[in-house]
């Protein structure tokens, strides 16, 4: 079973995405901040996909992706940004930091699943 | 702060001086009329009026100026008191916004939990009725699809939370501005040299994250709401 780490400071987003992705057959790990996610990754968690919010307090999703890319074994792991932010320059920042894709909230479940299947193909 | 008393002011200060001076001039005129020949009376009367007007011109403008300054001070005090209430008003708005966020978050979590339980229940029923699955396959598939759609739609709570938080930040910004205006009005010798509200509006605009927020801001300022530079809602790099 593919494992997905979701990071968001909103409890409802975490539950919503977990509900949609778990129903589609993915194992879900959750973190409510970039710092917590980074700790989980440094402690050995190796998800097949990371989905992160952009604004979550001190550490942004872009910061998290930049740091996560330096963790052993995560260099090629797909990392998606899911955010309400619509400005193009923020999107470019995320891309530069190593994000795989950008989704604007609210994300329709069908669109989310389509992207997840695209970046996380079944082997 | 010194309070201005209009009645006391009018009769104790320059206006009274003006009247006293006019009375003195008038008395002088009466005395002169008594001791000089009648032919000089007309000329003296004119001189008397001229002197009175001159004194009034000298003293009345000063009196009006002080009266108007005092009226301005009263108005400033009234505005300062109104602004203090304005801050209470925005504080109430923020607190009520926080309540809305808390209520919708709690409701959304309850809904998701409920949906997951219903979903798990459907899965159990499907497992128990494996013999009849073929008959109900389409219906079960439709229920499952609906369940995922409902779970996804709960994201509305995060969107509304962010919008309410943005409104709260804006009201804090206006409150701080009003507090400075309040202090300046309470003490008219104090400078009111802070960033203008127009500049703060620009700061607020820069803080938005949602296209919808930027659009409503532009609309409020009477600007075009054409969305510019917004990429696809889903983009893979």
HADDOCK unambig.tbl for C-alpha pairs under 7 A between the chains (distance, minus, plus):
assign (segid A and resid 10 and name CA) (segid B and resid 158 and name CA) 6.36 0.50 0.50
assign (segid A and resid 12 and name CA) (segid B and resid 105 and name CA) 6.69 0.50 0.50
assign (segid A and resid 12 and name CA) (segid B and resid 108 and name CA) 6.43 0.50 0.50
assign (segid A and resid 12 and name CA) (segid B and resid 109 and name CA) 5.92 0.50 0.50
assign (segid A and resid 12 and name CA) (segid B and resid 154 and name CA) 6.84 0.50 0.50
assign (segid A and resid 12 and name CA) (segid B and resid 155 and name CA) 6.55 0.50 0.50
assign (segid A and resid 12 and name CA) (segid B and resid 157 and name CA) 6.96 0.50 0.50
assign (segid A and resid 12 and name CA) (segid B and resid 158 and name CA) 6.77 0.50 0.50
assign (segid A and resid 13 and name CA) (segid B and resid 155 and name CA) 5.64 0.50 0.50
assign (segid A and resid 13 and name CA) (segid B and resid 158 and name CA) 6.68 0.50 0.50
assign (segid A and resid 15 and name CA) (segid B and resid 112 and name CA) 6.87 0.50 0.50
assign (segid A and resid 16 and name CA) (segid B and resid 112 and name CA) 6.84 0.50 0.50
assign (segid A and resid 16 and name CA) (segid B and resid 151 and name CA) 5.19 0.50 0.50
assign (segid A and resid 16 and name CA) (segid B and resid 152 and name CA) 5.44 0.50 0.50
assign (segid A and resid 16 and name CA) (segid B and resid 154 and name CA) 6.27 0.50 0.50
assign (segid A and resid 16 and name CA) (segid B and resid 155 and name CA) 6.68 0.50 0.50
assign (segid A and resid 17 and name CA) (segid B and resid 152 and name CA) 6.76 0.50 0.50
assign (segid A and resid 19 and name CA) (segid B and resid 116 and name CA) 7.00 0.50 0.50
assign (segid A and resid 19 and name CA) (segid B and resid 151 and name CA) 6.23 0.50 0.50
assign (segid A and resid 20 and name CA) (segid B and resid 148 and name CA) 5.35 0.50 0.50
assign (segid A and resid 20 and name CA) (segid B and resid 151 and name CA) 6.40 0.50 0.50
assign (segid A and resid 20 and name CA) (segid B and resid 152 and name CA) 6.53 0.50 0.50
assign (segid A and resid 84 and name CA) (segid B and resid 209 and name CA) 6.28 0.50 0.50
assign (segid A and resid 84 and name CA) (segid B and resid 210 and name CA) 5.64 0.50 0.50
assign (segid A and resid 85 and name CA) (segid B and resid 209 and name CA) 4.37 0.50 0.50
assign (segid A and resid 85 and name CA) (segid B and resid 210 and name CA) 5.34 0.50 0.50
assign (segid A and resid 86 and name CA) (segid B and resid 209 and name CA) 6.23 0.50 0.50
assign (segid A and resid 86 and name CA) (segid B and resid 210 and name CA) 5.75 0.50 0.50
assign (segid A and resid 86 and name CA) (segid B and resid 211 and name CA) 5.97 0.50 0.50
assign (segid A and resid 86 and name CA) (segid B and resid 230 and name CA) 5.93 0.50 0.50
assign (segid A and resid 87 and name CA) (segid B and resid 230 and name CA) 6.26 0.50 0.50
assign (segid A and resid 88 and name CA) (segid B and resid 229 and name CA) 6.32 0.50 0.50
assign (segid A and resid 88 and name CA) (segid B and resid 230 and name CA) 6.30 0.50 0.50
assign (segid A and resid 88 and name CA) (segid B and resid 231 and name CA) 6.65 0.50 0.50
assign (segid A and resid 95 and name CA) (segid B and resid 237 and name CA) 6.88 0.50 0.50
assign (segid A and resid 100 and name CA) (segid B and resid 236 and name CA) 6.03 0.50 0.50
assign (segid A and resid 100 and name CA) (segid B and resid 237 and name CA) 5.50 0.50 0.50
assign (segid A and resid 101 and name CA) (segid B and resid 235 and name CA) 5.47 0.50 0.50
assign (segid A and resid 101 and name CA) (segid B and resid 236 and name CA) 3.99 0.50 0.50
assign (segid A and resid 101 and name CA) (segid B and resid 237 and name CA) 5.25 0.50 0.50
assign (segid A and resid 102 and name CA) (segid B and resid 234 and name CA) 5.81 0.50 0.50
assign (segid A and resid 102 and name CA) (segid B and resid 235 and name CA) 5.15 0.50 0.50
assign (segid A and resid 102 and name CA) (segid B and resid 236 and name CA) 6.30 0.50 0.50
assign (segid A and resid 103 and name CA) (segid B and resid 233 and name CA) 5.50 0.50 0.50
assign (segid A and resid 103 and name CA) (segid B and resid 234 and name CA) 4.48 0.50 0.50
assign (segid A and resid 103 and name CA) (segid B and resid 235 and name CA) 6.41 0.50 0.50
assign (segid A and resid 104 and name CA) (segid B and resid 233 and name CA) 4.85 0.50 0.50
assign (segid A and resid 104 and name CA) (segid B and resid 234 and name CA) 6.47 0.50 0.50
assign (segid A and resid 106 and name CA) (segid B and resid 155 and name CA) 5.94 0.50 0.50
assign (segid A and resid 106 and name CA) (segid B and resid 156 and name CA) 6.96 0.50 0.50
assign (segid A and resid 108 and name CA) (segid B and resid 152 and name CA) 6.36 0.50 0.50
assign (segid A and resid 109 and name CA) (segid B and resid 148 and name CA) 6.66 0.50 0.50
assign (segid A and resid 109 and name CA) (segid B and resid 149 and name CA) 6.10 0.50 0.50
assign (segid A and resid 109 and name CA) (segid B and resid 152 and name CA) 5.41 0.50 0.50
